[in-house]
Amino acid sequence: MGEVDELLIDNTYSRLMDHVTSINVACGGHAGDMNMMTKIIQIAKTKDVKIGAHPSYPDR
């Protein structure tokens, strides 16, 4: 999660977290950035969703 700004803005990420127990967060290599990571992690914590890192590759 955290690759597409629009999915954060329209609450899609938040709604998806209602149906999962863990997520991987894009860490800025391919997609995402520090701001997006922070927001996704904050949402996950409020929903008791476990967090993993998806470092990817710097190919953007």
C-alpha positions, -999 to 999 in steps of 0.1 A, spaced: 0 0 0 10 36 -4 18 37 -41 -11 58 -53 -20 92 -37 -56 91 -49 -63 59 -30 -52 76 2 -73 108 -6 -105 88 -13 -100 65 17 -96 34 -4 -66 23 16 -84 29 49 -114 9 37 -92 -20 24 -76 -22 59 -110 -31 73 -106 -65 55 -69 -75 61 -47 -83 91 -14 -71 76 -1 -49 48 32 -41 31 39 -4 28 58 11 -2 90 26 11 98 51 -17 120 29 -39 95 24 -67 65 43 -53 54 61 -22 73 87 -1 79 95 35 46 114 38 26 86 23 44 60 45 36 80 76 -1 83 68 -5 46 58 12 35 90 -10 58 111 -41 44 96 -29 8 100 -22 14 137 -57 27 143 -71 -5 127 -46 -28 145 -32 -39 111 3 -53 111 29 -35 90 56 -48 67 80 -29 45 81 -32 7 115 -15 -2 113 -23 -40 139 -9 -64 146 28 -73 133 24 -109 108 52 -112 
